[in-house]
């Protein structure tokens, strides 16, 4: 299946977009689709097959991703060679078109082949994918065809009708020198001969006795898939892909496809079409050259006429040479006269200017007297300024002293109030601390027992016999020593025993 795709145009401003009617747009779409997909091969499963009473066939080709409507006209349906039916996997050959009445596109089928069962087709498809993965079919590797080749090399059978068709078409369009490399185009050894012919043409030196072709045509007439197998061989495909000379593949009829078609710089549907694509029409070139020559002559004549008119206008605008000479002579005499009078006039002007400047000068004594008077005036002004400055400074100092005294009095009063407030707060805190002190408890008759480390003793069980203790009363401290056994838990006594246990 041919992978043809036309990228969408860049969006243009709405003001520049032309307006189409529905019919005009449908017609342009139809022409675009038919030109871009004039020959396609589609593989798919037949679905919805219907044979119309007119003899036309209507069905759809589908796979897991899409559905394509197809139609086969009555004339082609009679030559299909098989009876299509639903569920049949086929390879349909034809072209794409549109049906404006329903805004649909469809395929016009011209040939149907069974697919999916032939080992030969699978082998060719695997070979095509492998060679394509190597980049042999990339468009960037294919050289461009020359516009007007001087020498054309043809690789085909010398006895078939193909070479006669090519020579006849070349003679009609533009007679060129043709070099034929005879090869077998079918059977054993044909592929090796075709590959050798392509490499042989490329090996010819450009300036040798045999001229090197500017274009190659590899051609063969139509036949079955087995007849065209020589042009599916890997050797031939690699030779075509490696050819430095642009190569046109013209193998089989329009519906036949071989692997050399993918490697060639251009595929022609027939050998005759290859000759048409190889050279332009000589008569059309002569007519075009004659037209361009006529346009060139006319443009040159118009250019010369424009230059002649511009030159005439410039000539009319130019004064007579004698007048130019006379005017130049008058200007020269005038400049010479002015030059002779220039120096005396300059001296006279400079003398007058010197006298004027001398008249403006004063005697040095006058200048000294004027400067002395100006100096005395400045001294008087300086004395007055100094007296004014001193009075102003004295007043400012007095104002600053008064403000400083007032600020000191305010600061002393604020400091006194702050100290009184802090003393009152301190006295309150002291009384609160005194009320919480343990000494108030001692004043009520209690005593504080401390061990040698100065820690309070809170239990009699914590005192060991002979331990040094300190007993603090409200009026002082007494050092004591613990004697005897620690007191035991008091036992219940009788009513008559009212004695109080001792502390030590």
Rosetta blueprint (number, residue, H / E / L):
1 X L
2 X L
3 X L
4 X L
5 X L
6 X L
7 X L
8 X L
9 X L
10 X L
11 X L
12 X L
13 X L
14 X H
15 X H
16 X H
17 X L
18 X L
19 X L
20 X L
21 X L
22 X H
23 X H
24 X H
25 X H
26 X H
27 X H
28 X H
29 X H
30 X H
31 X H
32 X H
33 X H
34 X H
35 X H
36 X H
37 X L
38 X L
39 X L
40 X E
41 X E
42 X E
43 X E
44 X E
45 X E
46 X E
47 X E
48 X E
49 X E
50 X E
51 X E
52 X L
53 X L
54 X L
55 X L
56 X L
57 X E
58 X E
59 X E
60 X E
61 X E
62 X E
63 X L
64 X L
65 X L
66 X L
67 X E
68 X E
69 X E
70 X E
71 X E
72 X E
73 X L
74 X H
75 X H
76 X H
77 X H
78 X L
79 X L
80 X L
81 X L
82 X L
83 X L
84 X L
85 X L
86 X L
87 X L
88 X L
89 X E
90 X E
91 X E
92 X E
93 X E
94 X E
95 X E
96 X E
97 X E
98 X E
99 X E
100 X H
101 X H
102 X H
103 X L
104 X E
105 X E
106 X E
107 X E
108 X E
109 X E
110 X E
111 X E
112 X E
113 X E
114 X E
115 X L
116 X L
117 X L
118 X L
119 X H
120 X H
121 X H
122 X H
123 X H
124 X H
125 X H
126 X H
127 X H
128 X H
129 X H
130 X H
131 X H
132 X H
133 X H
134 X L
135 X L
136 X L
137 X L
138 X L
139 X H
140 X H
141 X H
142 X L
143 X L
144 X L
145 X L
146 X L
147 X L
148 X L
149 X L
150 X L
151 X E
152 X E
153 X E
154 X E
155 X E
156 X E
157 X L
158 X L
159 X L
160 X L
161 X H
162 X H
163 X H
164 X H
165 X H
166 X H
167 X H
168 X H
169 X H
170 X H
171 X H
172 X H
173 X H
174 X L
175 X L
176 X L
177 X E
178 X E
179 X E
180 X E
181 X E
182 X E
183 X L
184 X L
185 X L
186 X L
187 X L
188 X L
189 X L
190 X H
191 X H
192 X H
193 X H
194 X H
195 X H
196 X H
197 X H
198 X H
199 X H
200 X H
201 X H
202 X H
203 X H
204 X L
205 X L
206 X L
207 X L
208 X L
209 X L
210 X L
211 X L
212 X L
213 X L
214 X L
215 X E
216 X E
217 X E
218 X E
219 X E
220 X E
221 X L
222 X L
223 X L
224 X L
225 X L
226 X L
227 X L
228 X L
229 X H
230 X H
231 X H
232 X H
233 X L
234 X H
235 X H
236 X H
237 X H
238 X H
239 X H
240 X H
241 X H
242 X L
243 X L
244 X L
245 X L
246 X L
247 X E
248 X E
249 X E
250 X E
251 X E
252 X L
253 X L
254 X L
255 X L
256 X L
257 X L
258 X L
259 X H
260 X H
261 X H
262 X H
263 X H
264 X L
265 X L
266 X E
267 X E
268 X L
269 X L
270 X L
271 X H
272 X H
273 X H
274 X H
275 X H
276 X H
277 X H
278 X H
279 X L
280 X L
281 X L
282 X H
283 X H
284 X H
285 X H
286 X H
287 X H
288 X H
289 X H
290 X H
291 X H
292 X H
293 X H
294 X H
295 X H
296 X H
297 X H
298 X H
299 X H
300 X H
301 X H
302 X H
303 X H
304 X H
305 X H
306 X H
307 X H
308 X H
309 X H
310 X H
311 X H
312 X H
313 X H
314 X H
315 X H
316 X H
317 X H
318 X L
319 X L
320 X L
321 X H
322 X H
323 X H
324 X H
325 X H
326 X H
327 X H
328 X H
329 X H
330 X H
331 X H
332 X H
333 X H
334 X H
335 X H
336 X H
337 X H
338 X H
339 X H
340 X H
341 X H
342 X H
343 X H
344 X H
345 X H
346 X H
347 X H
348 X H
349 X H
350 X H
351 X H
352 X H
353 X H
354 X H
355 X H
356 X H
357 X H
358 X H
359 X H
360 X H
361 X L
362 X L
363 X L
364 X H
365 X H
366 X H
367 X H
368 X H
369 X H
370 X H
371 X H
372 X H
373 X H
374 X H
375 X H
376 X H
377 X H
378 X H
379 X H
380 X H
381 X H
382 X H
383 X H
384 X H
385 X H
386 X H
387 X H
388 X H
389 X H
390 X H
391 X H
392 X H
393 X H
394 X H
395 X H
396 X H
397 X H
398 X H
399 X H
400 X H
401 X H
402 X H
403 X H
404 X H
405 X H
406 X H
407 X H
408 X H
409 X H
410 X H
411 X H
412 X H
413 X H
414 X H
415 X H
416 X H
417 X H
418 X H
419 X H
420 X H
421 X H
422 X H
423 X H
424 X H
425 X H
426 X H
427 X H
428 X H
429 X H
430 X H
431 X H
432 X H
433 X H
434 X H
435 X H
436 X L
437 X L
438 X L
439 X H
440 X H
441 X H
442 X H
443 X H
444 X L
445 X L
446 X L
447 X L
448 X E
449 X E
450 X E
451 X L
452 X L
453 X L
454 X L
455 X L
456 X E
457 X L
458 X L
459 X L
460 X H
461 X H
462 X H
463 X L
464 X L
465 X L
466 X L
467 X L
468 X E
469 X E
470 X E
471 X E
472 X E
473 X E
474 X L
475 X L
476 X E
477 X E
478 X E
479 X E
480 X E
481 X E
482 X L
483 X L
484 X L
485 X L
486 X L
487 X L
488 X L
489 X L
490 X L
491 X L
492 X L
493 X L
494 X L
495 X L
496 X L
497 X L
498 X L
499 X L
500 X L
501 X L
502 X L
503 X L
504 X L
